[in-house]
Amino acid sequence: MSKLANPIRLLLLLAALAAVALPASGCGTSTADPNRGRVLFREKCGVCHTLAQAGTTAQIGPDLDDAFAAAREAGEGGDTVEGVVKAQVEYPRPSNSNPAVSMPADIVSGQDLEDVAAYVGLYAGVPGAAPPKVPGGPGAQVFANSGCGTCHTLAAAESGGVTGPNLNEVLPGQSAAMVEESIVDPNKTIAKGYPPNVMPANFGQTLSAKEVENLVEYLLESTSGGKGGGSKKGQGGHSSGPEAFTSGG
């Protein structure tokens, strides 16, 4: 969905689109797979949109929970949200060549669109929606909740994102201080071959100090078995050693 001035503007579109979206897109299909839709959403949509249940926090496009919260409060159900999602994916509004303000048409289509729309229809704007619990301890949960796997490959998390560097390759040998800096100040050092301003720069504000600590510990243990990763004490920053892993969500 394209970036709008604020979620209220998207809600105004909701009222106009709902009347045509449902019959036009055949929402409510019994063949949709919301679980598969969640995977596709994280891969295709989570790099631009925040959705709590998906654990995505990107801010390029509208926050879908904020955008559909008022509709939920007004009594609109998942079928309406699903229909609006389909209409917006098929016919993005506004539509131009600038990806920062306009989503490409048909970013998902066919069965993929059915599944993504069904998933968003189930969870967007639903109070208390959150990612499912994952194994691996508190750091693994922070990784999942923050949508890190949307952009990064990490074997321990069974994630295969490619927007940012493969963490299995770039993290071994880094210190805890280096990893933490890459999380809270992602544009300070950019991995070679990746653009800046892709990874959210607000993790230092949205995550507590303990959550950051847990995430760093999980990443180091997952990629080096806790060996060679170093600790915050006595470790330097990015003046030497492997490249930062940033420039992914």
WOQUI-V791214 format. One line per field, one symbol per residue. phi: phi as a letter, one per 20 degrees, with the letter a starting at -180 (. if undefined). psi: psi as a letter, one per 40 degrees, with the letter a starting at -180 (. if undefined). Layout:
phi=???
psi=???
//
This chain:
phi=.ffdgagffffffgffegfdffffdmfnffefcffffffffffedffccebgfemdcfcfdffffffdfffffenfeffffgffffffffcgcfcbeeffcbefflfcblfgfgffffffffcfmegnfbfffcfonfffffgffemfffdcebgfeldcfcfdffffeeegnfegffffffeecfefcdfgncffmdfgedffeedfgfffffffffffffdbmndmfmcffmdeedfbnfffefnbe
psi=iihididddddddddddddeddddefieieeigddddddddddddeedihhddefieiedaihddddedddddeehadddddddddddddgihihaehedehhiifdiibdddddddddddddhehhehiiiiiieaddddddddefdedeihhddefifiediihdddedheiiddddddddegdedhhiheiiifdhheeddddiiddddddddddddddeefehedaidheiabfdiaiiieifi.
//
